[in-house]
Amino acid sequence: MNIIGRLTRDAKVNTLPNEKQVVNFSVAVNDSYKNKQGERVQLTEYFNCAYWISPNVAKVLTKGALVELTGRVSAQAWLNKEGKANAALHFHTSQIKLYSGRNTEAASGNNGNGQTKTADKATQTTNEDLPF
């Protein structure tokens, strides 16, 4: 599954007791539709994301950055102290494409030769590879 959204805060690297590191961040995904009355309705869904492949990606995952994520989604439900039901969406990220960030040139993924930065180097593409 792919989602495109903006980071709601800077990514944070957490180290687990077994010394594994995970990059945690949150992404807001916007959507809109027209209801039966013809009015435009805006929706925003929030995903708590985890990326296990490399902690170095946290340096460019800054608040406001536009990213495309590939991975799988899961839901978590729980009751709070007052017994009220809560839920959250979690996105287990396997690939990250960065489209923009605070430092637009450094974080946009464009290094001047048409290559796009991704967290998975096997997916890099160049303009020469495109059929049009």
Protein Blocks (a to p, Z undefined) as FASTA:
>chain_A
ZZddddfbdcdddddfkopacdddddddddddddfkopacddddddddddfkbmklmmmm
cghiacdddddddddddddfkopacdddddddfbdcdfbdfblmlmnopaonopacdfbl
klgccfklpcZZ
